[in-house]
Amino acid sequence: MQENERSGPGLMLMIGVAALFLAGFFLLVVFGAQSYRGTVDARSGNMDNRALLAYLSTVAKANDTRDAFSLRRDPAMGDVLVIADGESGYATHLYRADGALMEDYCRIGAELSAERAQRIAETASFEITVGDGLIIVATDAGRVLIHLRSGEAAA
């Protein structure tokens, strides 16, 4: 009787090569998935940063009227950017509280309340510099320069 040629060492070599290709394929899938997850996380972080800076710029440009902007120092909230809403006596107040940027729409000069305000984005810092027709707002997401076409903001 003739012995089957696919037995013994030849069979083991074929199984070994197939197992090696299968292991390589699984490693490629795992590393590819991890790389993709890292890319998506980085993209999401960048989009969040861009959204925060775009929000600040849009709010400022939408209300760019003479003497609409002022900087207020609140003992509890710190620096507050006040953007008056025309002649209504109300304003958008932007400040940092509880580790986030907050937007509070209330009467000008009213006491601010983090419970009433809307949470915009997480940020550990919120610094405002006002002067010479330019407002510079710096957060964890970066810095936005807002040029006021209507005139100078009140410091």
C-alpha positions as a printed NumPy array, in Angstrom:
array([[  0.   ,   0.   ,   0.   ],
       [  1.034,   3.466,  -0.779],
       [  1.247,   5.949,   2.1  ],
       [ -0.801,   9.128,   1.701],
       [  1.498,  12.009,   0.756],
       [ -0.496,  14.475,   2.869],
       [  0.257,  12.956,   6.207],
       [  3.005,  13.442,   8.714],
       [  5.393,  16.405,   8.346],
       [  3.764,  17.792,   5.176],
       [  0.347,  18.033,   6.833],
       [  1.808,  19.73 ,   9.901],
       [  3.634,  22.236,   7.708],
       [  0.403,  23.153,   5.886],
       [ -1.5  ,  23.553,   9.175],
       [  1.336,  25.698,  10.569],
       [  1.373,  28.002,   7.532],
       [ -2.436,  28.329,   7.61 ],
       [ -2.335,  29.104,  11.359],
       [  0.384,  31.701,  10.768],
       [ -1.703,  33.457,   8.09 ],
       [ -4.805,  33.313,  10.304],
       [ -2.91 ,  34.797,  13.284],
       [ -1.491,  37.541,  11.038],
       [ -4.963,  38.343,   9.769],
       [ -6.392,  38.608,  13.312],
       [ -3.496,  40.836,  14.424],
       [ -4.054,  43.056,  11.403],
       [ -7.764,  43.391,  12.266],
       [ -7.041,  44.162,  15.947],
       [ -4.351,  46.759,  15.216],
       [ -6.467,  48.304,  12.476],
       [ -9.451,  48.631,  14.833],
       [ -7.279,  50.255,  17.522],
       [ -5.817,  52.661,  15.   ],
       [ -9.27 ,  53.552,  13.733],
       [-10.55 ,  54.129,  17.292],
       [ -7.612,  56.442,  18.023],
       [ -8.258,  58.388,  14.838],
       [-11.965,  58.772,  15.603],
       [-11.253,  59.899,  19.192],
       [ -8.767,  62.513,  17.974],
       [-11.236,  63.716,  15.343],
       [-14.019,  63.992,  17.931],
       [-11.781,  66.026,  20.23 ],
       [-10.843,  68.363,  17.397],
       [-14.482,  68.787,  16.407],
       [-15.431,  69.626,  20.012],
       [-12.674,  72.238,  20.168],
       [-13.71 ,  73.757,  16.852],
       [-17.367,  73.8  ,  17.927],
       [-16.562,  75.72 ,  21.12 ],
       [-14.451,  78.321,  19.319],
       [-17.024,  78.659,  16.525],
       [-19.781,  79.107,  19.115],
       [-17.897,  81.96 ,  20.806],
       [-17.202,  83.649,  17.5  ],
       [-20.788,  83.257,  16.275],
       [-22.342,  84.641,  19.463],
       [-20.063,  87.662,  19.297],
       [-20.624,  88.371,  15.604],
       [-24.401,  87.935,  15.894],
       [-24.559,  90.669,  18.546],
       [-21.909,  93.033,  17.198],
       [-23.564,  96.367,  17.96 ],
       [-22.148,  99.495,  19.548],
       [-21.416,  99.079,  23.273],
       [-22.91 ,  95.558,  23.323],
       [-19.823,  93.941,  24.867],
       [-18.516,  94.392,  28.362],
       [-16.378,  92.499,  30.812],
       [-17.728,  91.965,  34.308],
       [-15.891,  90.481,  37.256],
       [-18.231,  88.379,  39.358],
       [-16.968,  87.283,  42.799],
       [-18.429,  83.794,  42.424],
       [-17.997,  83.162,  38.675],
       [-14.843,  85.152,  37.831],
       [-14.61 ,  86.861,  34.456],
       [-17.962,  87.216,  32.703],
       [-18.327,  88.318,  29.097],
       [-21.591,  90.261,  28.846],
       [-23.126,  90.613,  25.388],
       [-26.129,  92.941,  25.487],
       [-29.179,  92.089,  23.414],
       [-29.983,  95.461,  21.903],
       [-32.298,  97.72 ,  23.908],
       [-34.15 ,  94.899,  25.713],
       [-32.169,  95.158,  28.941],
       [-31.192,  91.474,  28.657],
       [-27.804,  90.019,  27.809],
       [-25.978,  86.786,  27.194],
       [-23.49 ,  86.184,  29.996],
       [-20.618,  83.792,  29.263],
       [-18.57 ,  82.49 ,  32.181],
       [-16.914,  79.366,  33.567],
       [-18.533,  77.405,  36.375],
       [-18.297,  73.78 ,  37.512],
       [-15.559,  73.07 ,  34.952],
       [-17.623,  74.18 ,  31.971],
       [-18.385,  77.237,  29.888],
       [-21.87 ,  78.453,  30.777],
       [-24.309,  80.712,  28.949],
       [-26.815,  82.601,  31.074],
       [-29.403,  84.794,  29.332],
       [-30.828,  87.19 ,  31.908],
       [-31.233,  90.874,  32.761],
       [-28.074,  92.952,  32.65 ],
       [-26.685,  93.194,  36.171],
       [-28.766,  90.283,  37.513],
       [-27.178,  87.685,  39.744],
       [-25.794,  84.774,  37.755],
       [-26.965,  81.242,  38.443],
       [-25.132,  78.147,  37.196],
       [-28.337,  76.127,  37.758],
       [-30.29 ,  78.364,  35.383],
       [-27.499,  78.633,  32.795],
       [-26.947,  76.362,  29.84 ],
       [-23.783,  74.27 ,  29.77 ],
       [-21.913,  74.919,  26.502],
       [-18.698,  72.856,  26.724],
       [-16.215,  71.449,  29.197],
       [-13.253,  73.756,  29.83 ],
       [-10.798,  74.251,  32.662],
       [ -9.937,  77.807,  31.666],
       [-11.825,  80.83 ,  30.391],
       [ -9.875,  84.055,  30.024],
       [-11.142,  87.228,  28.383],
       [ -9.085,  90.179,  27.203],
       [-10.95 ,  93.235,  25.946],
       [ -9.412,  96.241,  24.298],
       [ -9.101,  98.391,  21.212],
       [-12.018,  96.867,  19.302],
       [-10.766,  93.325,  19.89 ],
       [-11.922,  90.628,  22.278],
       [ -9.621,  87.667,  22.901],
       [-11.261,  84.641,  24.502],
       [ -8.968,  81.773,  25.55 ],
       [-10.209,  78.349,  26.633],
       [ -8.782,  74.831,  26.731],
       [ -9.929,  74.487,  23.117],
       [ -7.74 ,  77.372,  22.006],
       [ -8.111,  81.06 ,  21.472],
       [-10.532,  83.062,  19.376],
       [ -9.95 ,  86.663,  18.303],
       [-13.116,  88.662,  17.768],
       [-12.779,  91.967,  15.956],
       [-15.706,  94.244,  16.767],
       [-16.778,  96.16 ,  13.695],
       [-19.252,  98.226,  15.69 ],
       [-16.796,  99.839,  18.065],
       [-14.861,  99.288,  21.2  ],
       [-16.046,  97.06 ,  24.023],
       [-16.347,  98.368,  27.553],
       [-13.701,  96.893,  29.827]])
